[in-house]
């Protein structure tokens, strides 16, 4: 085969690969995993969204707002919300759906890099209090807590956060900014570490 023919074939192959690359669908940076599914985690950091579940106004739910806030980052969000929860569920170990949900939440909290807990005024959120207590003493998770001023157990939450030096904020807006800062700093640190040549430290 002549050199000109080889160059032509190489050009055609390169053009085909380029077209395939351009036409291939791009994967979103942010992965959202809803309970009780367990797909492969693709994010570089993983966040579990614990906290009040009830929607008390027409405003977007805090989980939706926070997810949108960090959607441009390579993170995985573990969302325990179950729209299919109804009056037929029994909060007993004998109810397979309930047991699966609780076990999913416990497992995903253990796998998360960051546990977010949001206490909304007008709700009791007793399970979220348990989840905060489980993680407050430390472990692999970092913890960020948001507690609105009129939440009924705010004093308990404040004391736990102060004692165990957990990040504490008072609003959904402040929560979003704190989580975004936490993620950006750690993802930036990973990028910097990967870019350094061996022995550069």
BELFEN-V158635 format. One record per residue. SS is DSSP state (a for helix, b for strand, c for the rest). PHI is phi in whole degrees, -180 to 180 (NA if undefined). PSI is psi in whole degrees, 0 to 359 (999 if undefined). Layout:
ss = {SS & SS}
phi = {PHI & PHI}
psi = {PSI & PSI}
This chain:
ss = {c & c & a & a & a & a & a & a & a & a & a & a & a & a & a & a & a & a & a & a & a & a & a & c & c & c & c & c & c & c & b & b & b & b & c & c & c & c & c & c & c & c & c & c & b & b & b & b & b & b & b & c & c & c & c & c & c & c & c & c & c & a & a & a & a & a & a & a & a & c & c & c & c & c & b & b & b & b & b & c & c & c & c & c & c & c & c & c & c & c & c & c & c & c & c & a & a & a & a & a & a & a & a & a & a & a & a & a & a & a & a & c & c & b & b & b & b & b & b & c & c & c & c & c & c & a & a & a & a & a & a & a & a & a & a & a & c & c & c & c & c & b & b & b & b & b & b & c & c & c & c & c & c & a & a & a & a & a & a & a & a & a & a & c & c & c & b & b & b & c & c & a & a & a & a & a & a & a & a & a & a & a & a & a & a & a & a & a & a & a & a & a & a & a & a & c & c & c & c & c & c}
phi = {NA & -72 & -62 & -64 & -68 & -63 & -64 & -65 & -63 & -63 & -63 & -65 & -63 & -63 & -65 & -64 & -61 & -63 & -65 & -63 & -64 & -69 & -86 & -68 & -65 & -84 & -82 & -63 & -66 & -92 & -105 & -114 & -110 & -100 & -63 & -105 & -74 & -137 & -72 & -67 & -76 & -109 & -73 & -79 & -133 & -123 & -122 & -105 & -101 & -91 & 133 & -56 & -104 & -63 & -95 & -101 & -151 & -81 & -69 & -56 & -65 & -60 & -66 & -64 & -64 & -69 & -60 & -63 & -63 & -110 & -66 & -88 & -105 & -79 & -126 & -114 & -106 & -101 & -110 & -82 & -61 & -124 & -61 & -85 & -68 & -143 & -69 & -80 & -74 & -112 & -81 & -137 & -64 & -76 & -85 & -59 & -66 & -66 & -62 & -60 & -64 & -64 & -65 & -62 & -62 & -63 & -65 & -70 & -64 & -68 & -84 & -73 & -81 & -133 & -104 & -102 & -127 & -120 & -107 & -101 & -62 & 90 & -124 & -94 & 48 & -65 & -67 & -66 & -64 & -62 & -63 & -63 & -62 & -64 & -102 & -63 & -76 & 114 & 140 & -79 & -84 & -87 & -130 & -122 & -117 & -118 & -139 & -67 & -57 & -102 & -66 & -63 & -108 & -57 & -60 & -61 & -63 & -61 & -66 & -62 & -65 & -68 & -64 & -103 & 56 & -93 & -69 & -129 & -132 & -114 & -149 & -64 & -65 & -66 & -62 & -60 & -66 & -68 & -65 & -61 & -65 & -59 & -67 & -60 & -63 & -77 & -68 & -64 & -64 & -65 & -61 & -65 & -64 & -69 & -80 & -80 & -67 & -54 & 82 & -75 & -78}
psi = {136 & 161 & 320 & 321 & 320 & 318 & 322 & 316 & 319 & 319 & 318 & 317 & 317 & 320 & 320 & 314 & 318 & 318 & 319 & 319 & 318 & 326 & 345 & 136 & 137 & 139 & 135 & 146 & 319 & 125 & 131 & 122 & 122 & 143 & 143 & 27 & 156 & 61 & 172 & 131 & 128 & 343 & 155 & 337 & 149 & 134 & 132 & 131 & 89 & 160 & 186 & 135 & 329 & 139 & 113 & 359 & 180 & 355 & 154 & 144 & 149 & 327 & 320 & 316 & 316 & 321 & 316 & 325 & 325 & 13 & 345 & 0 & 154 & 72 & 161 & 127 & 126 & 109 & 114 & 358 & 136 & 95 & 338 & 1 & 127 & 190 & 348 & 345 & 136 & 129 & 65 & 152 & 338 & 345 & 112 & 321 & 316 & 315 & 318 & 319 & 312 & 317 & 323 & 314 & 315 & 316 & 315 & 327 & 322 & 330 & 342 & 147 & 327 & 127 & 120 & 130 & 124 & 121 & 113 & 135 & 145 & 358 & 159 & 321 & 51 & 325 & 324 & 326 & 319 & 315 & 320 & 316 & 323 & 326 & 350 & 325 & 356 & 182 & 204 & 343 & 141 & 155 & 131 & 126 & 133 & 132 & 115 & 152 & 329 & 14 & 135 & 329 & 29 & 318 & 317 & 316 & 317 & 316 & 317 & 315 & 321 & 317 & 319 & 13 & 50 & 150 & 128 & 127 & 171 & 1 & 163 & 325 & 314 & 326 & 314 & 317 & 320 & 317 & 318 & 317 & 315 & 313 & 314 & 318 & 316 & 324 & 322 & 321 & 321 & 316 & 317 & 318 & 320 & 329 & 346 & 134 & 154 & 135 & 3 & 342 & 999}
